[in-house]
Protein backbone atom coordinates (compact mmCIF):
# COMPACT_ATOMS: atom_id res chain seq x y z
CA UNK A 1 0.00 0.00 0.00
CA UNK A 2 1.45 3.35 -1.01
CA UNK A 3 1.51 6.45 1.19
CA UNK A 4 -1.43 8.20 -0.54
CA UNK A 5 -3.70 5.17 -0.17
CA UNK A 6 -2.72 4.86 3.48
CA UNK A 7 -3.60 8.53 4.11
CA UNK A 8 -6.94 8.19 2.30
CA UNK A 9 -7.74 5.03 4.24
CA UNK A 10 -6.91 6.71 7.58
CA UNK A 11 -9.05 9.78 6.89
CA UNK A 12 -11.94 7.72 5.49
CA UNK A 13 -11.88 5.49 8.56
CA UNK A 14 -11.96 8.50 10.89
CA UNK A 15 -14.91 10.02 9.00
CA UNK A 16 -16.71 6.67 9.06
CA UNK A 17 -16.23 6.37 12.83
CA UNK A 18 -17.43 9.94 13.42
CA UNK A 19 -20.59 9.14 11.45
CA UNK A 20 -21.40 6.23 13.76
CA UNK A 21 -19.99 3.46 11.54
CA UNK A 22 -22.94 3.24 9.11
CA UNK A 23 -22.93 0.08 6.99
CA UNK A 24 -22.74 0.17 3.21
CA UNK A 25 -21.35 3.69 2.82
CA UNK A 26 -17.62 2.98 2.43
CA UNK A 27 -17.41 4.60 -1.02
CA UNK A 28 -18.87 7.88 0.29
CA UNK A 29 -16.24 8.15 3.00
CA UNK A 30 -13.45 7.11 0.64
CA UNK A 31 -14.39 9.83 -1.87
CA UNK A 32 -14.76 12.41 0.92
CA UNK A 33 -11.25 11.55 2.12
CA UNK A 34 -9.81 11.86 -1.42
CA UNK A 35 -11.53 15.22 -1.87
CA UNK A 36 -10.16 16.43 1.47
CA UNK A 37 -6.62 15.41 0.56
CA UNK A 38 -6.87 17.15 -2.85
CA UNK A 39 -7.92 20.45 -1.27
CA UNK A 40 -5.39 20.17 1.59
CA UNK A 41 -7.87 21.68 3.98
CA UNK A 42 -6.62 21.88 7.58
CA UNK A 43 -9.96 20.51 8.82
CA UNK A 44 -11.49 17.31 7.46
CA UNK A 45 -14.76 17.71 5.52
CA UNK A 46 -18.15 17.22 7.07
CA UNK A 47 -19.37 13.66 7.27
CA UNK A 48 -21.41 12.81 4.15
CA UNK A 49 -25.11 13.18 4.79
CA UNK A 50 -27.05 9.99 5.17
CA UNK A 51 -29.33 9.02 2.33
CA UNK A 52 -32.98 9.90 3.04
CA UNK A 53 -34.82 7.04 4.69
CA UNK A 54 -36.87 4.82 2.43
CA UNK A 55 -40.60 4.86 3.16
CA UNK A 56 -41.68 1.51 4.51
CA UNK A 57 -45.28 0.58 5.17
CA UNK A 58 -45.82 0.12 8.88
CA UNK A 59 -47.01 -3.25 10.01
CA UNK A 60 -49.92 -3.34 12.44
CA UNK A 61 -48.86 -3.88 16.01
CA UNK A 62 -48.96 -7.49 17.12
CA UNK A 63 -50.74 -8.23 20.39
CA UNK A 64 -48.67 -9.54 23.23
CA UNK A 65 -48.43 -13.32 23.39
CA UNK A 66 -50.45 -13.52 26.61
CA UNK A 67 -53.25 -11.35 25.23
CA UNK A 68 -53.24 -13.29 21.97
CA UNK A 69 -53.43 -16.62 23.81
CA UNK A 70 -56.31 -15.32 25.94
CA UNK A 71 -58.18 -14.14 22.84
CA UNK A 72 -57.78 -17.55 21.19
CA UNK A 73 -59.01 -19.48 24.24
CA UNK A 74 -62.48 -21.05 24.25
CA UNK A 75 -64.91 -19.53 26.74
CA UNK A 76 -64.96 -21.25 30.11
CA UNK A 77 -67.80 -23.68 30.83
CA UNK A 78 -70.27 -22.78 33.51
CA UNK A 79 -70.12 -24.79 36.69
CA UNK A 80 -72.22 -27.95 36.43
CA UNK A 81 -72.48 -27.80 32.64
CA UNK A 82 -71.94 -31.07 30.88
CA UNK A 83 -69.63 -31.38 27.97
CA UNK A 84 -71.57 -31.56 24.70
CA UNK A 85 -74.86 -30.53 26.30
CA UNK A 86 -76.62 -27.53 24.72
CA UNK A 87 -76.40 -24.37 26.82
CA UNK A 88 -79.31 -23.49 29.05
CA UNK A 89 -81.20 -20.42 27.95
N, C-alpha and C positions, 0 to 999 in steps of 0.2 A: 504494500500500500504506500503510495507516494504521500508527500507532505500535504499537498492541497486536499486530497481525499480525506486524510486524517483530520484536517481542520474542519472541513465540511461536516464530516461525521460527528465531531465533537460538538459543533454548534447546533446541528440538527437534533442531536440527542438532548442537549440542554433545553432547546425550544419544546421538544416533545414532552419532556418531564414537566416543564412549567405549565403546559397545557393540560396536565393531568393524565398523561400517557394514553391518549385516545387510540383505539385500534383502527387499523386500516387507513391511516393518514400519513404514512411514512414519506410518500412522494412530496406532499405539501411542505413538510418540515425540511426535506432535503433541498427543495428549490428555494425556500426562504433562506436557508443557510448559504447557498450559492450566491443569491442576490445580495445578502449582507456582506459577504466577502468581496464581491465585485465593487461595491460602493465604499468599502473600507470605513463604514460608519463606526464611531466609537461605542455606540450602544446597539445591541442586537435588535432586529426588527420585532414588531409586535407578533405575537403568536397568531398564525392564520386562523381566521374565523371558522367556526364549525359550520358545516353545511346545515341548511335549515332542516328541521325535523320533518320526516315524512309522515303525512297524515295516515293514521291507522284507525280503522273502525274499532270503537270500544266494545268489548264483550260485556254482556250483562253480568252483573255480580252473581257469583255462585253462593247459594246458601251454605252456611256452616254445616259440617257433616252431621252434628247432633240434630240440628233443626231439620235437615233433609231426612234423616232416619226417622224422626218423629212424624214428619209429614207422610212418609211412605207406610207407616204402621197401620194395621187394621184397627178399627175402633174396638175398645175393650168391651167384653161381654158383660151384661148386667149380672149381678149376683143371682144365682138360682136358675139362670137360663141354660137350657140344654143346647148342646151343639147340634146344629142342623134343624132345630125347631124354628118355626116362623116367629118373628118378634110379636110380642103382645102389643095391641094397639089400644 
